[in-house]
């Protein structure tokens, strides 16, 4: 209805009889949300926990607020099928991620909060819940240069949890006694069990965290080494499926590097019982660089162990895997190079070592033959061969100058180069070896002829008996 000039306006029904109390006047014309500015919506299930910021709260209230946030982060979510989730769950995930980021940043800026034992206990409980209790599901993705084939979709949360744990173990404000009560042997065993994860990003975090714990708590060092030994033993002799062997070996590489000299018997026993058997599993190539580093550290600290190492390499030499053969040859070169006096420390295994190298030179796989011949491009191995000329040349000569040349031209050229090296060392000796090799081959041909003749006679006798 239009308002005519001079006509008195009637009050509306909403305002005529009653008046809203002051407490309910928030959405009126003068006190409306539009008048005060836009109000942000609260994320579901968050309440004041999300809105109250640790950095803006009073110092006395921060421990309790931190505990509330840590409790909220103990809720686990299923990341296996995000498309079927409702809006509330998606919002709750975002809230948890933002709270984890806030906690991480606050610990980094104000580590004094971790002097409160109640905060520490809830922090460790939150970490344990997210890392060890939540169900983990890995998704298969297309491998590329930027991502791994198996990734954990929950990594958006677990990465922040790992970052919080890392900053906690690196924090110098927390009392050592308090930290030992919560980062105890049970917690460390769970960390070690978590190494068997398919996501390499998690294994990298675990490696850094465990290494920090090992460096900070001397009382746990022996127990950590024993637990790692147990993992290696199970992997070698029971179940050869474990994703974190390489990272555990990286930790041990740093530990071995710090061993005092002379090496203790327990350290040498660790080498023989747990490290050297790791050559045996079929997936050895996945962690061979880390294993080789640990082995070389032992040899550098005690060159007498070089013979033990090479003996085990020869014992577990692969016969049907050319890539493993190449890796074994690489390690032989590194061990010889790390041995200060190989003539003395490797004297007992020289014949066996060069017999294996001879077989590699004769291999039909040209990569194996090439790698074996490349050994003579190493100065230390050249000296080693020169000092053991009387033993190695008679073994190697049939492979360096075979009756039928190798099918690969590169292998032929490398063999000729090694022969030239021996020719320059002692031409007279190589001539005698050549003569002896010819006689040996003639004897073998004669023996083969006699053997073939005997077989022929046996076949004729069998046929004659069969006819009767």
C-alpha positions as CSV (number, residue, x, y, z in Angstrom):
1,X,0.0,0.0,0.0
2,X,1.4,3.4,-0.9
3,X,1.9,6.1,1.8
4,X,-0.1,9.1,0.9
5,X,1.0,12.6,2.0
6,X,-0.2,13.5,5.4
7,X,-1.3,9.9,6.2
8,X,-0.1,8.5,9.4
9,X,2.0,5.3,9.0
10,X,0.8,2.2,11.0
11,X,3.4,0.2,12.8
12,X,4.2,-3.2,11.3
13,X,3.2,-6.5,12.9
14,X,6.7,-7.4,13.8
15,X,7.3,-4.2,15.8
16,X,3.9,-3.2,17.0
17,X,3.0,-5.1,20.1
18,X,6.4,-6.2,21.5
19,X,10.0,-5.1,21.5
20,X,13.0,-7.4,21.2
21,X,15.2,-7.5,24.2
22,X,18.7,-5.9,23.9
23,X,20.3,-9.3,23.8
24,X,18.3,-10.4,20.7
25,X,18.9,-7.1,18.8
26,X,22.0,-8.4,17.0
27,X,20.3,-8.7,13.6
28,X,18.2,-5.6,13.6
29,X,18.6,-2.7,11.1
30,X,21.2,-0.8,13.1
31,X,23.0,-3.8,14.6
32,X,22.8,-6.2,11.7
33,X,25.7,-8.3,10.4
34,X,25.7,-6.2,7.3
35,X,26.2,-3.1,9.4
36,X,29.2,-4.6,11.3
37,X,30.9,-6.3,8.3
38,X,30.8,-9.9,7.1
39,X,31.1,-12.6,9.8
40,X,33.3,-15.6,9.0
41,X,31.7,-19.0,9.2
42,X,33.1,-21.3,11.8
43,X,34.4,-24.6,10.5
44,X,32.4,-27.6,11.8
45,X,33.5,-29.4,14.9
46,X,36.1,-26.7,15.6
47,X,34.5,-24.2,17.9
48,X,36.8,-21.9,19.8
49,X,39.7,-24.3,19.5
50,X,40.3,-23.2,15.9
51,X,39.5,-19.6,16.4
52,X,41.6,-19.1,19.4
53,X,45.2,-18.6,18.3
54,X,48.1,-19.7,20.5
55,X,50.1,-16.6,19.8
56,X,47.2,-14.2,20.6
57,X,46.1,-15.9,23.9
58,X,47.4,-15.0,27.3
59,X,50.6,-16.9,28.4
60,X,48.8,-18.6,31.3
61,X,46.1,-20.0,28.9
62,X,48.5,-21.3,26.2
63,X,49.3,-24.7,27.8
64,X,45.6,-25.6,28.1
65,X,44.8,-24.3,24.7
66,X,47.7,-26.3,23.2
67,X,46.4,-29.4,24.9
68,X,42.9,-28.8,23.4
69,X,44.4,-28.5,20.0
70,X,46.5,-31.6,20.4
71,X,43.4,-33.5,21.5
72,X,41.5,-32.3,18.4
73,X,44.4,-33.6,16.2
74,X,44.1,-37.1,17.6
75,X,41.1,-37.7,15.4
76,X,41.9,-40.0,12.4
77,X,40.4,-39.6,9.0
78,X,39.9,-42.0,6.1
79,X,41.7,-40.7,3.0
80,X,40.9,-43.8,0.8
81,X,37.8,-42.4,-0.8
82,X,37.5,-38.6,-0.5
83,X,34.9,-38.3,-3.2
84,X,32.2,-40.0,-1.1
85,X,32.8,-37.8,2.0
86,X,30.3,-35.3,3.1
87,X,31.1,-31.6,3.5
88,X,31.5,-31.8,7.3
89,X,34.3,-34.4,7.1
90,X,36.1,-32.4,4.4
91,X,35.9,-29.3,6.6
92,X,37.1,-31.2,9.6
93,X,40.1,-32.4,7.7
94,X,41.0,-28.8,6.7
95,X,40.6,-27.7,10.3
96,X,43.0,-30.5,11.6
97,X,45.5,-29.5,9.0
98,X,45.4,-25.9,9.9
99,X,45.7,-26.7,13.6
100,X,48.7,-28.9,13.0
101,X,50.4,-26.1,11.0
102,X,49.7,-23.7,13.9
103,X,51.1,-26.1,16.5
104,X,54.2,-26.7,14.3
105,X,54.8,-23.0,13.8
106,X,54.2,-22.2,17.5
107,X,56.7,-24.9,18.7
108,X,59.3,-23.5,16.3
109,X,58.7,-19.9,17.5
110,X,58.1,-20.6,21.3
111,X,59.7,-23.9,22.2
112,X,59.3,-23.0,25.9
113,X,55.8,-24.5,25.7
114,X,57.4,-27.9,25.7
115,X,58.7,-27.4,29.3
116,X,55.2,-28.3,30.4
117,X,55.1,-32.1,31.0
118,X,51.3,-32.2,30.4
119,X,51.8,-30.7,27.0
120,X,54.6,-33.1,26.2
121,X,52.5,-36.1,27.1
122,X,49.6,-35.0,24.9
123,X,52.0,-34.2,22.1
124,X,53.5,-37.7,22.1
125,X,50.0,-39.2,22.4
126,X,48.9,-37.2,19.3
127,X,52.0,-38.3,17.4
128,X,51.5,-42.0,18.3
129,X,47.8,-41.9,17.3
130,X,48.5,-40.4,13.9
131,X,51.6,-42.4,13.0
132,X,51.0,-45.8,14.6
133,X,47.3,-46.2,15.2
134,X,45.5,-44.7,12.2
135,X,44.8,-47.0,9.3
136,X,47.1,-46.3,6.4
137,X,46.1,-46.8,2.7
138,X,48.6,-46.3,-0.2
139,X,47.4,-45.3,-3.6
140,X,49.0,-46.3,-6.9
141,X,50.0,-43.4,-9.0
142,X,51.8,-43.0,-12.3
143,X,55.5,-42.9,-11.7
144,X,57.2,-39.7,-12.9
145,X,60.2,-37.6,-12.1
146,X,58.4,-35.7,-9.4
147,X,56.5,-38.4,-7.6
148,X,57.0,-42.0,-6.4
149,X,54.7,-44.8,-7.6
150,X,53.3,-45.5,-4.1
151,X,52.1,-42.5,-2.0
152,X,50.1,-42.1,1.2
153,X,47.1,-39.8,0.6
154,X,47.1,-39.0,4.4
155,X,50.5,-37.4,4.0
156,X,49.0,-33.9,4.2
157,X,48.5,-34.6,7.9
158,X,51.3,-37.0,8.6
159,X,54.0,-34.7,7.2
160,X,53.0,-32.1,9.7
161,X,52.9,-34.7,12.5
162,X,56.5,-35.8,11.5
163,X,57.6,-32.1,11.5
164,X,56.2,-31.6,15.0
165,X,58.0,-34.7,16.3
166,X,61.2,-33.6,14.6
167,X,61.1,-30.2,16.2
168,X,60.3,-31.8,19.5
169,X,63.3,-34.1,19.5
170,X,65.5,-31.2,18.4
171,X,64.1,-28.9,21.1
172,X,66.6,-28.0,23.8
173,X,64.0,-26.5,26.2
174,X,62.5,-29.8,27.2
175,X,64.1,-31.5,30.2
176,X,66.0,-34.7,29.2
177,X,64.3,-36.7,32.0
178,X,60.9,-35.6,30.8
179,X,61.7,-36.4,27.2
180,X,63.0,-39.9,28.1
181,X,59.8,-40.7,29.9
182,X,57.8,-40.3,26.7
183,X,60.4,-40.9,24.0
184,X,61.1,-44.3,25.5
185,X,62.1,-47.7,24.1
186,X,58.5,-48.6,23.3
187,X,58.1,-45.4,21.3
188,X,61.4,-46.0,19.5
189,X,60.4,-49.6,18.6
190,X,57.2,-48.2,17.0
191,X,59.3,-45.7,15.1
192,X,61.5,-48.5,13.8
193,X,58.5,-50.5,12.8
194,X,57.2,-47.5,10.8
195,X,60.3,-47.7,8.5
196,X,58.5,-50.4,6.6
197,X,56.3,-47.8,4.8
198,X,56.0,-47.5,1.0
199,X,56.1,-43.7,1.0
200,X,59.8,-42.6,0.7
201,X,59.0,-39.2,2.1
202,X,58.0,-40.7,5.4
203,X,61.1,-42.9,5.6
204,X,63.2,-39.8,5.1
205,X,61.5,-38.1,8.1
206,X,61.9,-41.3,10.2
207,X,65.6,-41.5,9.4
208,X,66.2,-37.9,10.5
209,X,64.1,-38.3,13.7
210,X,65.7,-41.6,14.7
211,X,69.2,-40.2,14.0
212,X,68.5,-37.2,16.3
213,X,67.2,-39.5,19.1
214,X,70.3,-41.7,18.7
215,X,72.6,-38.7,19.0
216,X,70.8,-37.2,22.0
217,X,70.2,-40.2,24.2
218,X,73.3,-42.3,24.9
219,X,71.3,-44.7,27.1
220,X,69.2,-45.8,24.0
221,X,72.0,-46.3,21.6
222,X,72.7,-50.0,22.3
223,X,69.0,-50.8,22.3
224,X,68.5,-49.0,18.9
225,X,71.4,-50.9,17.3
226,X,70.0,-54.2,18.6
227,X,66.5,-53.4,17.3
228,X,68.0,-52.6,13.9
229,X,70.0,-55.9,14.0
230,X,66.7,-57.7,14.6
231,X,65.1,-56.1,11.6
232,X,68.1,-57.1,9.4
233,X,68.0,-60.7,10.7
234,X,64.3,-61.1,10.0
235,X,64.8,-59.5,6.5
236,X,67.6,-61.8,5.6
237,X,66.4,-65.1,6.9
238,X,62.6,-64.9,7.3
239,X,60.9,-62.2,5.1
240,X,62.8,-60.3,2.5
241,X,60.1,-57.6,2.1
242,X,61.0,-54.4,3.9
243,X,60.9,-50.9,2.3
244,X,63.2,-49.2,4.8
245,X,66.4,-51.2,4.8
246,X,68.3,-48.5,2.8
247,X,67.3,-45.7,5.3
248,X,68.3,-47.9,8.3
249,X,71.7,-48.5,6.6
250,X,72.1,-44.8,6.1
251,X,71.7,-44.3,9.9
252,X,74.1,-47.1,10.6
253,X,76.6,-45.5,8.2
254,X,76.8,-42.4,10.3
255,X,77.0,-44.5,13.5
256,X,79.8,-46.7,12.1
257,X,81.7,-43.5,11.1
258,X,81.8,-42.6,14.7
259,X,83.1,-45.9,16.1
260,X,86.3,-45.5,18.1
261,X,89.5,-47.3,17.2
262,X,90.4,-50.1,17.6
263,X,87.1,-51.6,16.7
264,X,85.3,-53.5,19.5
265,X,84.6,-57.2,19.1
266,X,80.9,-56.5,19.2
267,X,81.2,-54.1,16.2
268,X,83.1,-56.8,14.2
269,X,80.5,-59.3,15.2
270,X,77.8,-56.9,13.9
271,X,79.6,-56.8,10.6
272,X,79.8,-60.6,10.2
273,X,76.3,-61.5,11.6
274,X,74.1,-58.8,10.3
275,X,75.7,-56.6,7.6
276,X,77.4,-59.1,5.4
277,X,74.4,-61.5,5.1
278,X,72.5,-58.5,3.5
279,X,74.2,-59.4,0.2
280,X,72.0,-62.5,0.1
281,X,68.4,-61.2,-0.4
282,X,67.2,-60.9,-4.0
283,X,66.3,-57.2,-3.5
284,X,69.9,-56.3,-2.6
285,X,70.2,-53.7,-5.4
286,X,67.6,-51.5,-3.7
287,X,70.0,-50.7,-0.8
288,X,73.4,-51.7,-2.1
289,X,74.9,-48.2,-2.2
290,X,74.1,-47.7,1.5
291,X,75.3,-51.2,2.3
292,X,78.6,-50.6,0.4
293,X,79.1,-47.4,2.3
294,X,78.8,-49.2,5.7
295,X,81.2,-52.0,4.6
296,X,83.8,-49.5,3.3
297,X,83.6,-47.7,6.6
298,X,84.6,-50.9,8.4
299,X,87.4,-51.6,6.0
300,X,88.8,-48.1,6.4
301,X,88.8,-48.5,10.2
302,X,90.3,-52.0,10.2
303,X,91.9,-53.1,6.8
304,X,92.2,-56.7,8.1
305,X,88.4,-57.0,7.6
306,X,88.9,-56.6,3.8
307,X,89.5,-60.3,3.4
308,X,86.3,-61.1,5.3
309,X,84.3,-58.8,3.1
310,X,85.6,-60.1,-0.2
311,X,85.2,-63.7,0.9
312,X,81.6,-63.1,1.6
313,X,81.1,-61.3,-1.7
314,X,82.6,-64.4,-3.4
315,X,80.5,-66.7,-1.3
316,X,77.2,-65.0,-2.4
317,X,78.2,-64.1,-5.9
318,X,75.1,-63.9,-8.2
319,X,75.1,-66.3,-11.1
320,X,72.0,-65.1,-13.0
321,X,71.8,-61.4,-12.3
322,X,74.2,-59.3,-14.3
323,X,73.3,-56.1,-12.5
324,X,74.2,-57.6,-9.1
325,X,77.4,-58.9,-10.6
326,X,78.3,-55.4,-11.7
327,X,77.5,-54.0,-8.2
328,X,79.7,-56.7,-6.6
329,X,82.6,-55.7,-8.9
330,X,82.1,-52.1,-7.9
331,X,82.3,-53.0,-4.3
332,X,85.5,-55.1,-4.8
333,X,87.1,-52.1,-6.4
334,X,86.1,-49.9,-3.4
335,X,87.3,-52.4,-0.8
336,X,90.7,-52.8,-2.5
337,X,91.0,-49.1,-2.8
338,X,90.2,-48.6,0.9
339,X,92.7,-51.2,2.0
340,X,96.0,-49.6,2.9
341,X,98.1,-52.7,2.3
342,X,96.0,-55.1,0.1
343,X,99.0,-57.4,-0.5
344,X,99.1,-58.2,3.2
345,X,95.4,-58.0,4.0
346,X,94.2,-59.9,0.9
347,X,96.9,-62.5,0.5
348,X,94.8,-65.5,1.4
349,X,92.0,-64.8,-1.1
350,X,94.1,-63.6,-4.1
351,X,93.6,-66.9,-6.1
352,X,89.8,-67.1,-5.4
353,X,89.4,-63.4,-6.2
354,X,91.1,-63.5,-9.6
355,X,89.3,-66.8,-10.5
356,X,86.0,-64.9,-10.1
357,X,87.3,-62.0,-12.1
358,X,88.4,-64.4,-14.9
359,X,84.9,-65.8,-15.1
360,X,83.5,-62.2,-15.3
361,X,85.8,-61.4,-18.2
362,X,84.6,-64.5,-20.0
363,X,80.9,-63.6,-19.4
364,X,78.7,-63.4,-22.4
365,X,77.1,-60.3,-20.9
366,X,79.4,-57.5,-22.2
367,X,78.6,-55.2,-19.3
368,X,79.9,-57.6,-16.8
369,X,83.0,-58.3,-18.9
370,X,83.6,-54.6,-19.4
371,X,83.2,-53.8,-15.7
372,X,85.7,-56.6,-14.7
373,X,88.3,-55.2,-17.2
374,X,87.7,-51.6,-16.0
375,X,89.3,-52.7,-12.6
376,X,92.7,-52.2,-14.2
377,X,91.9,-48.5,-14.7
378,X,92.1,-48.1,-10.9
379,X,95.6,-47.3,-9.7
380,X,95.3,-49.2,-6.5
381,X,94.1,-52.3,-8.4
382,X,96.9,-51.9,-10.8
383,X,99.4,-52.0,-8.0
384,X,97.6,-54.9,-6.4
385,X,97.8,-56.9,-9.7
386,X,101.5,-55.9,-10.2
387,X,102.4,-57.2,-6.7
388,X,100.5,-60.5,-7.3
389,X,101.6,-61.0,-10.8
390,X,102.8,-64.6,-10.3
391,X,99.4,-65.6,-9.0
392,X,97.0,-63.5,-11.1
393,X,98.4,-63.7,-14.6
394,X,98.3,-67.6,-15.0
395,X,94.6,-67.4,-13.9
396,X,93.7,-64.4,-16.1
397,X,95.5,-65.3,-19.3
398,X,93.0,-67.8,-20.7
399,X,90.3,-65.1,-20.4
400,X,92.4,-62.3,-21.8
401,X,93.5,-64.2,-24.8
402,X,90.8,-66.9,-25.5
403,X,90.8,-69.1,-28.5
404,X,87.5,-67.6,-29.6
405,X,87.5,-63.8,-29.1
406,X,84.6,-62.2,-27.2
407,X,81.7,-61.1,-29.4
408,X,81.9,-57.5,-28.2
409,X,84.5,-55.3,-29.7
410,X,84.9,-53.1,-26.7
411,X,85.7,-56.1,-24.5
412,X,88.3,-57.2,-27.0
413,X,90.0,-53.8,-26.9
414,X,90.0,-53.7,-23.1
415,X,91.4,-57.3,-22.9
416,X,94.2,-56.3,-25.2
417,X,94.9,-53.3,-23.0
418,X,95.2,-55.4,-19.9
419,X,97.5,-57.9,-21.7
420,X,99.7,-54.9,-22.8
421,X,99.9,-53.9,-19.2
422,X,101.2,-57.3,-18.1
423,X,103.5,-57.4,-21.2
424,X,105.2,-54.2,-20.0
425,X,105.5,-55.6,-16.5
426,X,107.3,-58.8,-17.4
427,X,107.5,-59.9,-21.0
428,X,109.5,-63.0,-20.2
429,X,107.0,-64.2,-17.6
430,X,104.0,-63.6,-19.9
431,X,105.7,-65.7,-22.6
432,X,106.2,-68.5,-20.2
433,X,102.5,-68.2,-19.1
434,X,101.5,-68.3,-22.8
435,X,103.6,-71.4,-23.4
436,X,102.2,-73.1,-20.3
437,X,98.6,-72.1,-21.4
438,X,99.2,-73.7,-24.8
439,X,100.4,-76.9,-23.2
440,X,97.5,-76.9,-20.8
441,X,95.0,-76.5,-23.6
442,X,96.7,-79.2,-25.6
443,X,96.5,-81.6,-22.6
444,X,92.8,-80.7,-22.2
445,X,92.1,-81.4,-25.9
446,X,93.9,-84.7,-25.6
447,X,92.0,-85.6,-22.5
448,X,88.7,-84.7,-24.2
449,X,89.6,-86.8,-27.2
450,X,90.3,-89.8,-24.9
451,X,87.1,-89.2,-23.1
452,X,85.1,-89.0,-26.3
453,X,86.7,-92.3,-27.5
454,X,85.8,-94.1,-24.3
455,X,82.2,-92.9,-24.6
456,X,82.1,-94.1,-28.2
457,X,83.3,-97.5,-27.1
458,X,80.6,-97.6,-24.4
459,X,77.9,-96.7,-26.9
460,X,79.1,-99.5,-29.3
461,X,79.0,-102.0,-26.4
462,X,75.6,-100.9,-25.4
463,X,74.3,-101.3,-29.0
464,X,75.9,-104.8,-29.2
465,X,74.3,-105.9,-26.0
466,X,71.0,-104.5,-27.1
467,X,71.1,-106.5,-30.3
468,X,71.6,-109.7,-28.4
